[in-house]
Amino acid sequence: MSSGDVGKQIIQLREAAGISQKDLAEKISVTQPSLSRWESGAVVPPLHQIERIAGALGLSLEEVLSEDKEEYEKLRKKLLASRLVSLVLAILLVVVIILVVMPKYRVIAGPEVSENEYGASLEFYVKPIFFFTESGSEAYAKKLAKQYSDRTEYETIDVVFVKSSADYYDWENTYYSIYYFLDTLTN
């Protein structure tokens, strides 16, 4: 079915229903010039718009497009495939946004003050939200340390990355531990 055939079919069905071009355009939320281009055959309307036209005229998609079952099935499969692709892309976008925007680590305890061989130390216990990577944890620990680098009453900051929030003091529950001398960090 060519664009001209689709356009002629839309005109015939619209006129048979006694609906003006302006009214049909309003019902399907497009401009009248867009509908006019479709009816003239200058532009082929997208399949989802043909569906909307069919709905506005109280018809099925098959009735609007043609009586050719093969043509209808091809177009129906194409529409379903495009909807599936749109759904997959939307889900993928949501996952990417979640991974980029959501925090990757959560402080579950701290700052706690302790003493070590260097003097007073701040301790933080941190749990990865999704997964643990050594490079990611080092970057997060350094960022956390820089936030406290102006605290002159402390010598070091110790950041402990733990597997679970329960028993975070247990060393078997630890992924990784890193400490920084606060006086060596610059903001």
N, C-alpha and C positions, 0 to 999 in steps of 0.2 A: 504494500500500500504506500503510495507516494505522498509527499506533503500536500499536493493538490487534492488527492483523493480524501485525505483526512480533513482538509479544510472544507471541501464540498459536503462531506458527511456531517460535519459540525453545523454548517449552515442549514442543511436539510432538517436535521433533528431539532435545532433551535427554533427554526420557523414553524415546524410541525407542533412544537410545544407552545407556540405563541409567545415566545420570550424575545425581547429585543437584545441586540448585541450589548448595549449598555447594561441592561439588567443581568445578563449572564456573566458579564465581566465582573460586576459587583458581587454576584453570588460566589464566584470562585476566587475572589480577591486578586484580580489582575486589572491592569489598565485596559480601557477599550481599544487603544491602538495595538496593544499586544494581541488581544483576541482577533482584531481585524487582520493582523499579519498572519495569524494562524489560519484564519478562514480563507484568506487569499492564496494560501499556499507558499507565501514568501518565506515562512519559517515553519518548521515542524515543531509542534508543541511538545514539551517533555511529557513522558508517559504519565508521570504523577499528575500533571495538569489535565491530561485526557481523562484520567480517573475522576478528577474533581468535576470536569464537565459532565461526565456520565452521571455522577451523583446529583448534580444540580438539575439535570434533565430527568431524573428518576429512571435512569437506564443502567444497564451493566456495561462494563468496559468492552465486552465482546460486541454488544449492539452498536456502540459508537465506532469501533474500529472497522469491523467487517464481519461478514459471515464466514470468512475463511478460517476454519478452526486451527490450521497450522500456523497461520500468521498470528492469530490471537495467542496461541500457546507460546510461541517464540517471544512475543512482547511481554506476556505474563512472567515467563521465566527471567527475562531481562530485568523486569521491575523487581522481582523477588531477589535476584542477585545484587542489584544496586542497593536495595534496602539492607541486605545482609552485610555488604561491604560498608555501608554507612554505620551500621550498628557496631561492627568490629572496630572501625576507626574511632568511633565515639568512646568505646570501652578502652581502647589503647590510649586515647588522649587523657581520659580520666586517670588511668594507671600512671602515665608519665607525670601528670600534674601532682598526683599523690607522692610519687617518689622524689620529685624535685622540691616541692613545697613543704612537705611534712618534715619535721625534725628527724634526724637519723639516730640521735642519742637522747637519753633522758637521764638526768641526775636523779638517783633514787635516795641518796644520802649525802649530806655535806652542805656547806663546808663544816668539817669537824676539825678541831684543833688537836694536834698531837705533838709529841716531842720525838725528834730523831737525833742522830749524831751531829747534825748541822744546826739544830735549834728548833724553834717553833715551825710547825708545818701545817698546812691546810690539806685535808684529805677529802676527796670526792669519790663517790662510788657511782659509776655510770653504767647503764644498761643499753646496749644497742637495740633499737626498735625493730629493725628488719634483720640485719645480719652483721656479723663482725668482720672488719678488715683491719689489718694492722695500720695501713697507710691512712685510712679514714679516722681511726682512733687517734693516731698521732696528731693529725690536723685538728681534731676536736679538742684534744688535751691542750695543745698549744694555744688555741683560741680561748679556752677556759683559763689557762694560766695568765694570758695577757690581760684578761679582765681583772685579775687580782695582783698584777705586777706592781701597783702603786702601794700595796699594803706592806709598809716597812716593818711591821711587827712580826712578819713571818719570813722565814728564810727560803722555804721550799713549798712547792705544791705537788701533791701526789694524787694522780688520777688513776683509779683502778676500774678497769672494764670487767664487768661481771656477767655471768650467763643468766642468772635469774635474780629477782628482787629478794627472794628468800635466802637467808643465810649469806648475805653478801660479804660478811667477814671471813667466810670459809675460803681458803686459798684454792681448794679444788673447784670452786665456783668461779674462778678468775680466768678470764681470757688473757689479760695483759695488764701490766702496770707500768706507768711512766711517771717520772717526776722531773720538775724543773726548778732551778734556782731562780727565785723571783727577781733578784737584783741583776740578772743577766738578760732579762727580757726587755725589749723596748716596744712601746705601743705603736 
